[in-house]
Amino acid sequence: MKKQLSALLIGNGQCPSPELLQRLAAKADFILAADGGAQKAAQAGVTPDKIIGDFDSLEPASCWPKEKLLHIPRQDNTDLEKALDYLQDNHFTAVTIVGGTGGRWDFSIGNFLSAYPYLDKMDICFAADGWQIFPLIKPAQKTVRPGTRVSLIPVSPCQNVTLKGLKYPLANARLELGRTGRTLSNLSVQTQISVHFTNGYLLLYIED
């Protein structure tokens, strides 16, 4: 059976606490920093295995060993997309992204949406202190503490949405883009929650 490879991807947005970043780094098989995310990693005492990007926010690039640098000057995709391309090409199957949100809202929203083309090859999680967000294109199960706040946001129309392990379950519901009244601020009542749907794009938000 082929080994499942996990990566920690550190962006140049708002990074979590050094404690969380170090804890996530210790679990990962590989640590990749996207451009200026390398500085955020260093400030938290985390050393990236590679640094990728156009290096417009890496200050200065000369301070880093050349063998760690993957310079991609093209400007038609973001540094996060460059990083996800690299991880997909190298057969990583699970990616936790930190520093992918915060600061500019256009980048934060764009980063969530940028994850969707990669989800057929990789499971992706955005993480910060107190929350995780999972972009989903297929059913998922998650382990949580009872009483955890859980929200589900449709990014496109979704068919046959069924929720289990939550205070307010759903069964074969249709969710429309922009209609979140039934799926915001739910609560887990079991240690396992599940989200099943047959098509569409969802964001699963879990507080921790």
DAKA-V229644 format. One record per backbone hydrogen bond with DSSP energy under -1.0 kcal/mol. NH is the residue of the N-H (numbers start at 0). CO is the residue of the C=O. If there is no record, write none. Layout:
nh->[NH:NH]
co->[CO:CO]
This chain:
nh->[6:7:8:9:10:12:13:20:21:22:23:24:25:28:31:32:33:34:36:37:39:40:41:42:44:45:48:49:50:51:52:62:63:67:68:69:71:81:82:83:84:85:86:87:88:89:90:91:92:93:94:95:96:97:107:108:109:110:111:112:113:115:117:118:120:121:122:124:125:126:127:130:131:132:133:135:139:141:143:146:147:149:150:151:152:154:155:157:158:160:161:162:163:166:172:174:178:182:183:185:187:188:189:192:193:194:195:197:201:202:203:204:205:206:207]
co->[93:29:95:31:97:98:100:16:17:18:19:20:21:5:7:49:9:51:33:34:35:36:37:38:41:40:30:30:67:32:69:59:60:64:65:50:52:77:78:79:80:81:82:83:84:85:87:86:4:4:122:6:124:8:103:104:105:106:107:108:109:112:114:115:117:117:92:94:132:96:130:127:205:125:203:201:194:192:190:187:144:185:204:182:202:200:200:174:198:172:195:169:193:186:160:157:175:179:179:149:147:164:164:141:163:139:161:158:135:152:133:150:131:148:129]
